[in-house]
Amino acid sequence: MFSLGLDIGSSSVKAALTETHTGKKIAFVQEPKDEMEILSVHSSWAEQDPNHWWKIVCIAIKKLLQKSGVDASQVQRIGIAYQMHGLVVVDESGDCLRNSIIWCDSRAVSIGEKAYQDLGAKKCMNHLLNSPANFTASKLKWVKENEPHIYEKIHKYMLPGDYIAYKFSGEMTTTINGLSEGTIWDFKSQEVAQWLFDYYNIDSSMTPTIVPNFVPQCLVNKKGAQESGLKEGTPITYRAGDQPNNAFSLHVINSGEVAATGGTSGVVYALTDQLQSKEHQRINHFAHINYSKESPIVGKLLCINGAGIQYRWMKNNTGANSYEEMNQLAAKQDIGSYGLLVYPFGNGAERMLNNQNINARYLNLNLNQHDLGSMYRATLEGIAFSFVYGIKFIEDDNFDLASIKAGNDNLFQSAVFSQTIATLVGKEIQLYNTTGAIGAARASSTNVEDLDAFVKMSTKNDYFKSFTPEKDPSRYEIAFSNWVNELEKMIN
């Protein structure tokens, strides 16, 4: 028997089948071939049609079943990962009232900022572990203020993954981890943040029914089966935003564990059982997949806008044939790149720099000393230093780092990058070959009472290699200290 995992992003839908009892990957597809369209009718707006997500999901599932030769009756469970923070609103018939306002839309920033000022930092941090910011609740308030003709027809609001689960089942449901990513969950009272709805003057009855993870949340109904090609009655047992799901895919489940991502932007997702933080600006906090009222596990999320995009810029503008070629040249250079310092902050304002936009910078470039190899290494080091800089103030926020895990892709394939981070934080970095869709498939068949079995299964299937801290970190520490000293001059 098999499990189906879906990863619904803003650019594509990824679908995977795994063998239920072993977790072994059976098949994987990605649709569409070209990226899905993001509509931006005004500057800083970003929208997508939820019905198009569903259409692509159905296409992906049918192609996956055809590719694998698996009959729909053999699919036992469904897991859904999805782009975080989006808003979908539907009427009583379940029809979408407007396009989804997705994660990268910033129209509600001022609404969240005003709420934070009016409600107070203490109230928000003690209860939401975040500012309302530009998350789902603030987006719903924007609809109320700017589109009252739509707001008055809203029956339920949902996150993107909730909507896909609804299209499968006809049931409008959500999760605690989903509500927390919308800053709608009160961690202190362990319920929907009614006081935030009262402040926004929003009817909290619009909140869907809350369901737990790792149990049947809803079942594929007749219409969902006809459209998707799956069997009626197949249960959806798992649902999570993309970053928590990525962490779970890497079996990051315990306090002290960190999942890191080194794509276009960088992400550090650190788990803690401490429901308190002094970081209201640079770090966000969301209920993790295995969060429960009895055992609250929260993810501390740090985003670095300028990460892989900096290395890609170097590749595009230096004529390199491949990242592998760049990595090999970088590895031949000395630690510290002969004093060349790179600051990869050219992809917009950085939250970890308190929303300052200092742009990308190269310091100490010596035309008689530095060549392409040293520029490649300095770039990798600069991005790695950014990760370490962020990890260190996560550690300063009542966090005890135990381990780091990452996918064997993008920046982490560079030994220079991974070794630099491992040595400076003093912890091993483990790399795994997995994807969000595979993780969602495995999670759908996971027993929350036996997460150790999930960890063993994932490790057996996916473990690739580790980077351990070098015994003498002094040269790394000198280079990092020089980098930090110059950064402090830029931001202070």
Phi and psi in degrees as a GROMACS rama.xvg file:
@    title "Ramachandran Plot"
@    xaxis  label "Phi"
@    yaxis  label "Psi"
@TYPE xy
-135.147  159.417  PHE-2
-120.364  143.288  SER-3
-108.176  130.047  LEU-4
-118.841  136.31  GLY-5
-121.047  138.339  LEU-6
-126.408  104.13  ASP-7
-99.6177  98.8346  ILE-8
-96.367  -175.113  GLY-9
-86.6858  -15.4067  SER-10
-104.273  -28.916  SER-11
-161.515  169.84  SER-12
-113.514  127.713  VAL-13
-109.669  138.276  LYS-14
-132.097  139.901  ALA-15
-140.569  146.973  ALA-16
-112.428  134.607  LEU-17
-125.611  154.596  THR-18
-72.1264  126.472  GLU-19
-57.8816  -46.074  THR-20
-85.2489  -21.9555  HIS-21
-108.878  -19.8285  THR-22
78.3145  2.74658  GLY-23
-64.1041  135.305  LYS-24
-69.1092  130.191  LYS-25
-103.947  -46.5893  ILE-26
-159.233  157.898  ALA-27
-147.604  138.124  PHE-28
-138.189  158.971  VAL-29
-135.705  129.421  GLN-30
-135.913  149.903  GLU-31
-79.9771  177.29  PRO-32
-68.392  -38.4946  LYS-33
-96.3442  153.406  ASP-34
-62.7921  144.878  GLU-35
-65.7737  147.319  MET-36
-75.2969  138.069  GLU-37
-109.689  121.677  ILE-38
-87.6082  132.863  LEU-39
-137.845  87.0886  SER-40
-79.0291  -16.7693  VAL-41
-136.133  155.496  HIS-42
-56.7892  134.249  SER-43
75.59  5.84568  SER-44
-95.9937  150.184  TRP-45
-151.477  120.127  ALA-46
-135.028  154.739  GLU-47
-142.013  156.118  GLN-48
-86.0649  114.464  ASP-49
-59.1873  -30.9447  PRO-50
-65.2199  -29.8119  ASN-51
-70.1111  -37.8197  HIS-52
-54.6348  -49.1052  TRP-53
-62.3892  -41.4119  TRP-54
-59.1432  -44.9873  LYS-55
-68.9997  -37.2338  ILE-56
-57.4239  -46.9674  VAL-57
-64.1069  -41.2325  CYS-58
-61.7963  -44.9521  ILE-59
-62.8225  -42.738  ALA-60
-63.6621  -45.2875  ILE-61
-63.4299  -40.3083  LYS-62
-67.7663  -36.3742  LYS-63
-64.9724  -44.7928  LEU-64
-64.8005  -40.0606  LEU-65
-65.9819  -43.6267  GLN-66
-64.5442  -39.58  LYS-67
-85.0591  -22.0831  SER-68
76.3  10.8715  GLY-69
-83.2172  133.562  VAL-70
-80.1916  144.762  ASP-71
-56.0929  -30.8767  ALA-72
-67.0509  -15.8046  SER-73
-90.2914  -5.41865  GLN-74
-85.741  113.612  VAL-75
-88.7746  -34.8522  GLN-76
-146.826  158.825  ARG-77
-127.356  133.955  ILE-78
-120.038  139.874  GLY-79
-124.298  122.293  ILE-80
-109.757  151.689  ALA-81
-155.565  159.457  TYR-82
-61.183  131.729  GLN-83
-79.6349  161.587  MET-84
72.3764  -0.706692  HIS-85
-73.8603  160.27  GLY-86
-120.499  124.411  LEU-87
-119.901  131.332  VAL-88
-122.545  135.67  VAL-89
-130.186  158  VAL-90
-90.8267  -173.43  ASP-91
-63.4398  -24.1249  GLU-92
-84.145  -4.46745  SER-93
85.3368  9.55386  GLY-94
-84.7531  138.876  ASP-95
-65.1294  135.292  CYS-96
-91.2546  -18.0214  LEU-97
-164.318  171.519  ARG-98
-62.0958  156.349  ASN-99
-72.0764  135.233  SER-100
-86.7766  111.019  ILE-101
-93.9917  -178.546  ILE-102
-57.2623  -37.085  TRP-103
-91.8864  9.2134  CYS-104
-82.6826  132.828  ASP-105
-117.227  21.3713  SER-106
-65.9313  -23.2157  ARG-107
-98.7559  11.7905  ALA-108
-56.6174  -49.3422  VAL-109
-65.7747  -31.1117  SER-110
-65.0518  -46.5085  ILE-111
-65.6476  -38.9828  GLY-112
-63.6248  -42.7783  GLU-113
-65.3552  -40.2635  LYS-114
-61.3358  -41.7904  ALA-115
-63.44  -41.097  TYR-116
-68.2331  -44.2745  GLN-117
-70.4837  -42.2674  ASP-118
-81.1325  -26.7716  LEU-119
96.3505  143.616  GLY-120
-61.2283  -41.1606  ALA-121
-61.8476  -46.5785  LYS-122
-61.2645  -49.2707  LYS-123
-65.5419  -45.0697  CYS-124
-71.7726  -35.7469  MET-125
-70.6261  -29.6594  ASN-126
-107.733  -43.3938  HIS-127
-96.6795  -18.3361  LEU-128
62.7839  15.0392  LEU-129
-154.529  167.029  ASN-130
-79.6082  148.698  SER-131
-56.6928  -29.4816  PRO-132
44.8601  -140.427  ALA-133
-104.17  30.7773  ASN-134
-87.8726  -171.605  PHE-135
-58.8316  -42.2211  THR-136
-60.7925  -41.8026  ALA-137
-68.6394  -33.6055  SER-138
-66.7402  -37.4114  LYS-139
-65.5318  -38.5125  LEU-140
-63.2276  -37.5061  LYS-141
-60.8502  -42.7899  TRP-142
-61.0167  -43.3471  VAL-143
-60.2474  -42.1898  LYS-144
-76.5357  -36.015  GLU-145
-107.589  -18.4623  ASN-146
-135.322  61.4254  GLU-147
-59.8262  -29.0086  PRO-148
-66.9481  -26.791  HIS-149
-84.9472  -44.1918  ILE-150
-56.0805  -41.2169  TYR-151
-67.1165  -14.8358  GLU-152
-97.5347  -5.32348  LYS-153
-68.5022  127.697  ILE-154
-96.3042  -46.6776  HIS-155
-142.878  146.997  LYS-156
-101.468  151.236  TYR-157
-144.679  159.11  MET-158
-86.2034  162.317  LEU-159
-52.1987  -43.1913  PRO-160
-67.5995  -32.7662  GLY-161
-63.4999  -39.1636  ASP-162
-66.2218  -41.6283  TYR-163
-64.2168  -40.9471  ILE-164
-61.3878  -37.9631  ALA-165
-64.1004  -42.8099  TYR-166
-64.9013  -32.4876  LYS-167
-68.4957  -41.1709  PHE-168
-114.867  -22.6541  SER-169
80.2247  3.23037  GLY-170
-108.202  134.392  GLU-171
-95.5087  105.769  MET-172
-135.352  162.804  THR-173
-147.571  -177.932  THR-174
-128.925  162.642  THR-175
-62.4364  -43.619  ILE-176
-63.449  -33.5924  ASN-177
-67.5342  -45.2358  GLY-178
-62.4472  -36.018  LEU-179
-67.1521  -34.7897  SER-180
-72.1528  -15.6501  GLU-181
-95.114  6.52956  GLY-182
52.1265  47.0542  THR-183
-115.324  -7.68563  ILE-184
-100.575  129.642  TRP-185
-92.2477  107.267  ASP-186
-69.7109  -24.8051  PHE-187
-79.4179  -46.0375  LYS-188
-91.114  -6.54353  SER-189
58.3974  50.4196  GLN-190
-159.436  173.538  GLU-191
-57.6673  138.251  VAL-192
-75.0004  80.1741  ALA-193
-58.623  -38.0397  GLN-194
-62.8613  -31.7533  TRP-195
-71.5698  -40.6457  LEU-196
-62.1935  -40.1289  PHE-197
-62.2658  -42.8579  ASP-198
-62.3669  -43.4023  TYR-199
-79.0855  -6.85809  TYR-200
57.8769  46.8657  ASN-201
-114.157  139.431  ILE-202
-74.9969  113.954  ASP-203
-69.8279  -11.9422  SER-204
-68.5995  -8.87583  SER-205
-72.4211  -10.8761  MET-206
-71.3526  128.713  THR-207
-66.4324  167.554  PRO-208
-61.5295  133.268  THR-209
-86.9819  129.325  ILE-210
-124.389  150.588  VAL-211
-82.1296  168.197  PRO-212
-89.9581  162.166  ASN-213
70.0427  16.7447  PHE-214
-138.289  162.42  VAL-215
-59.1167  114.756  PRO-216
-88.504  -36.122  GLN-217
-167.815  166.541  CYS-218
-119.045  144.648  LEU-219
-61.1256  124.53  VAL-220
-92.7071  -176.671  ASN-221
-59.8893  -46.0509  LYS-222
-66.1748  -43.0717  LYS-223
-61.3931  -37.148  GLY-224
-67.9006  -43.901  ALA-225
-61.8749  -40.3217  GLN-226
-80.8966  -34.3141  GLU-227
-92.8027  -22.3914  SER-228
88.568  1.51746  GLY-229
-87.1487  171.454  LEU-230
-86.1901  136.555  LYS-231
-58.5659  137.02  GLU-232
95.1342  -6.97279  GLY-233
-65.1413  128.438  THR-234
-84.36  142.451  PRO-235
-92.9135  121.97  ILE-236
-120.201  -0.77525  THR-237
-153.924  142.156  TYR-238
-155.052  131.553  ARG-239
-161.175  150.733  ALA-240
-64.6417  161.309  GLY-241
-63.0161  -39.1356  ASP-242
-71.6062  -48.0963  GLN-243
-58.9344  -37.179  PRO-244
-67.1294  -39.4837  ASN-245
-59.1714  -42.191  ASN-246
-63.4271  -43.9913  ALA-247
-66.4086  -35.6534  PHE-248
-59.8532  -30.9946  SER-249
-90.7117  15.0916  LEU-250
45.1094  45.9569  HIS-251
-90.549  104.552  VAL-252
-133.862  -11.2053  ILE-253
-115.643  154.267  ASN-254
-57.0491  133.388  SER-255
99.7144  -14.4707  GLY-256
-88.7477  146.198  GLU-257
-126.954  135.732  VAL-258
-107.948  132.361  ALA-259
-122.544  145.222  ALA-260
-129.706  131.412  THR-261
-120.642  57.7196  GLY-262
-91.379  -148.179  GLY-263
-50.9601  -47.3456  THR-264
-108.963  164.999  SER-265
-108.604  147.687  GLY-266
-134.132  134.499  VAL-267
-117.842  121.519  VAL-268
-122.892  105.58  TYR-269
-111.998  129.59  ALA-270
-91.1091  139.522  LEU-271
-144.785  154.49  THR-272
-103.708  12.5704  ASP-273
-96.8922  115.711  GLN-274
-91.2325  55.0761  LEU-275
-156.615  151.207  GLN-276
-161.516  145.333  SER-277
-98.5622  -2.09237  LYS-278
-94.4424  99.8691  GLU-279
-101.332  -10.7753  HIS-280
-111.02  -44.4424  GLN-281
-90.8651  -21.3171  ARG-282
-127.984  139.685  ILE-283
-105.586  157.42  ASN-284
-130.68  128.157  HIS-285
-135.656  147.213  PHE-286
-60.3119  132.208  ALA-287
-81.1593  173.785  HIS-288
-57.245  -39.9826  ILE-289
-98.4075  21.3088  ASN-290
-64.5768  138.727  TYR-291
-144.543  162.51  SER-292
-62.9882  -31.5088  LYS-293
-80.2893  -31.4841  GLU-294
-136.357  79.9507  SER-295
-75.1133  113.802  PRO-296
-112.784  125.222  ILE-297
-120.829  141.977  VAL-298
-96.188  127.019  GLY-299
-92.7166  113.806  LYS-300
-106.278  120.14  LEU-301
-116.721  128.698  LEU-302
-113.117  137.176  CYS-303
-118.155  103.97  ILE-304
-59.9831  -41.8685  ASN-305
-96.2189  95.6943  GLY-306
-133.218  -101.407  ALA-307
-59.1134  -26.5527  GLY-308
-62.3914  -30.6859  ILE-309
-68.9997  -41.9457  GLN-310
-69.6228  -36.5789  TYR-311
-64.6474  -39.6212  ARG-312
-59.4805  -42.9813  TRP-313
-61.6187  -43.5117  MET-314
-61.9169  -47.0265  LYS-315
-66.6953  -29.2323  ASN-316
-104.481  1.34056  ASN-317
-119.295  1.06481  THR-318
74.6572  20.1037  GLY-319
-65.533  143.578  ALA-320
-78.5576  -30.0683  ASN-321
-160.921  162.86  SER-322
-67.7251  -32.0681  TYR-323
-61.1225  -42.7363  GLU-324
-60.9816  -44.0116  GLU-325
-62.5371  -43.4729  MET-326
-62.5535  -39.2137  ASN-327
-66.3521  -41.9849  GLN-328
-65.6519  -39.8897  LEU-329
-63.9552  -38.0526  ALA-330
-67.1133  -19.3361  ALA-331
-83.614  -8.65772  LYS-332
-90.6678  159.624  GLN-333
-72.9177  151.562  ASP-334
-58.4631  132.041  ILE-335
94.6041  -6.83924  GLY-336
52.1792  37.253  SER-337
54.9061  38.3778  TYR-338
88.6693  -5.28578  GLY-339
-74.8443  127.115  LEU-340
-116.388  133.972  LEU-341
-121.831  135.206  VAL-342
-118.829  106.638  TYR-343
-87.2321  50.5265  PRO-344
-111.078  40.8063  PHE-345
-101.177  22.2881  GLY-346
-118.221  39.074  ASN-347
99.0809  179.1  GLY-348
-60.9253  140.49  ALA-349
-104.963  121.973  GLU-350
-61.2951  -36.2502  ARG-351
-73.1235  -10.5244  MET-352
-105.002  28.0523  LEU-353
56.5996  44.0061  ASN-354
64.7461  20.8778  ASN-355
-79.4725  147.405  GLN-356
-116.37  94.614  ASN-357
-98.8729  -1.98129  ILE-358
66.2852  168.148  ASN-359
-78.2225  143.566  ALA-360
-143.266  145.628  ARG-361
-117.76  122.401  TYR-362
-114.702  144.256  LEU-363
71.4487  28.8626  ASN-364
-70.0258  118.751  LEU-365
-107.785  113.519  ASN-366
-66.4468  -19.1467  LEU-367
-92.8943  -9.60344  ASN-368
-120.028  -39.3806  GLN-369
-91.8128  137.804  HIS-370
-124.61  -170.524  ASP-371
-60.4522  -40.3854  LEU-372
-59.429  -44.6186  GLY-373
-70.2955  -30.6603  SER-374
-69.0556  -38.9  MET-375
-65.1677  -44.4303  TYR-376
-65.385  -43.3372  ARG-377
-60.9154  -35.3171  ALA-378
-67.2471  -46.993  THR-379
-61.0771  -42.0696  LEU-380
-64.8594  -41.5527  GLU-381
-61.6238  -40.7045  GLY-382
-68.5543  -42.8952  ILE-383
-61.5805  -41.8429  ALA-384
-61.4029  -35.37  PHE-385
-63.1227  -42.2557  SER-386
-61.2339  -47.5057  PHE-387
-64.0784  -40.9636  VAL-388
-57.1482  -44.4904  TYR-389
-68.5408  -42.3025  GLY-390
-61.6353  -36.611  ILE-391
-68.0674  -35.4977  LYS-392
-83.5438  -14.4445  PHE-393
-67.4927  -43.2369  ILE-394
-62.0546  -36.2591  GLU-395
-69.2906  -16.0682  ASP-396
-96.4682  50.0446  ASP-397
61.5851  46.2798  ASN-398
-129.049  130.059  PHE-399
-107.27  103.545  ASP-400
-71.2197  126.411  LEU-401
-108.155  -42.596  ALA-402
-159.868  159.608  SER-403
-127.527  133.195  ILE-404
-128.212  145.954  LYS-405
-149.264  159.822  ALA-406
-75.8886  148.654  GLY-407
-81.0996  68.88  ASN-408
-153.974  171.401  ASP-409
50.5824  -134.622  ASN-410
-61.691  -32.9083  LEU-411
-69.1535  -9.30903  PHE-412
-75.0815  -14.5183  GLN-413
-83.9437  123.138  SER-414
-63.9988  -35.6533  ALA-415
-60.2275  -47.5586  VAL-416
-63.3187  -53.3246  PHE-417
-67.4877  -41.3203  SER-418
-65.4422  -37.0069  GLN-419
-62.2935  -46.9853  THR-420
-65.1661  -48.0696  ILE-421
-57.2857  -42.7555  ALA-422
-70.2922  -41.0801  THR-423
-73.3827  -31.1014  LEU-424
-93.5608  -9.96446  VAL-425
72.3138  28.0043  GLY-426
-135.774  148.934  LYS-427
-67.4541  141.796  GLU-428
-109.466  122.24  ILE-429
-102.723  132.924  GLN-430
-107.453  141.049  LEU-431
-132.665  144.785  TYR-432
-92.4764  96.5095  ASN-433
-154.365  171.936  THR-434
-136.767  167.064  THR-435
-62.7606  -37.3643  GLY-436
-68.4488  -41.1123  ALA-437
-64.461  -41.8374  ILE-438
-61.1303  -41.5684  GLY-439
-65.678  -37.4705  ALA-440
-63.2358  -48.0458  ALA-441
-64.1144  -41.0367  ARG-442
-61.4674  -32.6453  ALA-443
-64.1025  -22.8263  SER-444
-109.195  17.6668  SER-445
-91.8532  139.976  THR-446
-94.007  117.774  ASN-447
-60.4962  -22.2592  VAL-448
-80.6858  -8.1066  GLU-449
-138.296  59.5481  ASP-450
-69.1992  -21.0832  LEU-451
-61.2267  -35.3037  ASP-452
-65.666  -38.3533  ALA-453
-62.9916  -43.3805  PHE-454
-62.0452  -46.1206  VAL-455
-63.1812  -42.3936  LYS-456
-63.8987  -45.2891  MET-457
-66.3723  -41.8091  SER-458
-62.3978  -44.2138  THR-459
-61.4682  -40.1329  LYS-460
-81.2368  -31.9841  ASN-461
-118.798  -18.7895  ASP-462
-58.8623  134.026  TYR-463
-113.993  -60.0166  PHE-464
-166.071  172.574  LYS-465
-130.973  152.021  SER-466
-115.568  122.448  PHE-467
-104.988  150.798  THR-468
-59.6864  140.169  PRO-469
-70.7723  148.132  GLU-470
-63.769  -35.8297  LYS-471
-112.204  100.214  ASP-472
-87.6549  4.96522  PRO-473
-58.4105  -43.604  SER-474
-66.6624  -37.0794  ARG-475
-64.4031  -42.6685  TYR-476
-65.9334  -38.0652  GLU-477
-64.1572  -46.0443  ILE-478
-62.5095  -42.9712  ALA-479
-65.7476  -41.7135  PHE-480
-61.601  -42.1439  SER-481
-62.2637  -41.1095  ASN-482
-63.6923  -46.1111  TRP-483
-64.559  -41.7826  VAL-484
-59.3556  -41.9894  ASN-485
-71.0942  -37.028  GLU-486
-61.9245  -42.8716  LEU-487
-60.3838  -34.1707  GLU-488
-66.0057  -34.7506  LYS-489
-72.1918  -35.869  MET-490
-101.365  -7.88314  ILE-491
